[in-house]
């Protein structure tokens, strides 16, 4: 059984919905899953200025915050972020920037990894956000497992081969693609972990 860490940042809940779908898919594949959000960096007044952001912030208080130990524990990680100007949100980037010690010790290498994202419109930078995240994973020496064009769910959701993505609130097709990604990551992680025995 693979151990999968689903780690995300979501302001208004779109990436959160994708993250839950990824978690469901990994569970369907028999993985043990840790579901974690990264720490919010925005000041309280900024969060309160947007009702959707504030509501989601309050509704997810029970979700544990990601820690480096979650990465050490996992056989695979799936990271989610909204796109910010075609790049990773500062909150997730800040967490990734704390991984230097684990990277230096080689504890992030040879683990399966993938990413998912959401943007406001169909050409809002989903692919570049995922590719920028994958730069980090290449430095770790992780094994990037994209969705590719390996399932009908990917085509039905718009055809992003880099990872599950959505436009604003995820559609049923986009959630199905995220579930598929969770299953695919868990299956590849289990196969890779089994080959080390």
N, C-alpha and C positions, 0 to 999 in steps of 0.2 A: 504494500500500500504506500502510495506517495504522500508526502507531506507538502501541502501547497499553502503559501501565504498570499492572500489577496490583499493588496495594500493600495489605497486610493486617496485622492483628495477630491472633494465635491463641494461646490459652494451652494448651489440651489437644488441639488438632488439628481441631476441627469446622470452624472458619472456614478453616483451611489447606486442607481437602478441597474446600470451596466455591471457594477461590481457584484451586486447580489446575484445577477444572472450568471456571471463567471463562477461565483461560489457554488451555485446550484449545479452547474455543469461539472465542476471538479468533484462535488459530492456524488453525483450520478456515476462518475468513473471510479468511485470507491476511495477517493482521497480523504485524508484527514486535513481539514482546512482551518486556517486561522484567518479571520476577517478583521482587518485593521484599517483605521483611517490615520492620516498623518496630522500633525498638530496644526491648528489654525494660526496663522501669523497676522492676520488683519486685525486692526484695532476694533474694539467693540462698537464704536460709533459708525464705522464703515459697515459692519455687519447689520446693525440696526437700520441703516439707511435704505436697505433693500429687503422688503418683506419676505420674499422667497428665500433669500440667503439666511435671514434671521430665523425663519420657521424651520428650515432644514437644519441649521446649527442646533437649535433647541431639540428637535426630534431625534437627533443622533447622538445625544449625550451618553447613551449607554454603549456606543461602539468604542472598544478599547483603542488607544493610540498605539501606533506601530513603534516597536523598539528594535534595536539592532539584533537582539536575541532572536527575534522572529525570523530574521534572515539566516542566522546561523542554524536554526532549527529546521528550516525548510529544505526540501529537495528541489522545489520550484517556486518561482514568484511570478505573480501577474500584477503589474502596476497600472493604475488608472489615473488619468488627469484630464481636466478640461484643457482645451487648447488656449493658450495665451499668446496671441500674435504668432501663431504657428509653432509655438514652443510649449514646454512643460510649465505648469503653474508653479509659482515660487514656493508654495507650501510643500509640494512633492519634491521639488528640486532641493530644497533645504534638507529634507530627510536623506535624499540620495547623497548629498554632499557630506553627510556625517559618516559615510561608510568606508572612509579611507583606511581605518585600522583593520577592518575585516578584509578589505581588498589587499592590503599589504601582507597579511598573514595567509592569503590564498583561500580564504573561507567562502568566497563568493564564486569561485571558479567552478566550471563543470556542472553547474546547476542549470536547469531549464528555466527560461524566462520569456515573458511576452508582455505586451502592453495593450491598453484600450483607451479610448478618448471620446470626447464629445465637443462639438462646436455649434455655434449659432446657425450656420448655414452650410449647404453642401460643399462649398469650396472654402471653408473657414480655417483650413490648416490641419485637418486631421492627420493626413499622411506625414507631413513634415514634423508634427508633434511626436508621432510614434518613432520616426527615424531619429529625431534628436534624442529621444529617450534611449534608443538602441545604441547610440554612441557610448553611453555610460556602460551598458551591458557588455559591449565589446572590450572595453577597458578592464572590466571585471574578469573576462575570460569565460563568461556564461555562455550557455548554448541557447541561442535565440531560436524560438519556435514560433514563426508567424502562422497566421491562419492559412495563408496562401489561398489558392483556388482549389481547396481540398474537400469542399462540401457545398451542397446546394444552399445551405443557410447563408453562406457568404455571398453568393450571387443575389439571393432574395433581399439581402440587407444593403445592397448597393455596390458590392464587389470590392471592398477594401482588403487587399491581401496582407497588409501589414499587421492588422489586429482589428478587433471589433471597434466600431465607431458609430456614433449617432449624430443626428442633427437635432439639437435641443432635447426635448423629452423623447426617450427611445421608443421606437415603434415595436410592435410584436416581432417583426422580422429582425430588427437590430438586437433585441433581447435574445432571440433564438441564436443569432450569430455569436453573442457573448457566451451563452451556455455552451455552444459548440467549442468555443475557444477554451473555456474552463475544462471541458472533457479532454480536449486535445493536449493541453498542457499537462494535465494529470496523467494521461496515458503515456506520453513521452517521458515524463519524469519517472514513472514506475518502471518503464522499460530500461531507462538509463541506470537507475538505481539497482535494478536486478542484474545488469551486466557487470556491476562492480563486485558482486558477491563471489 
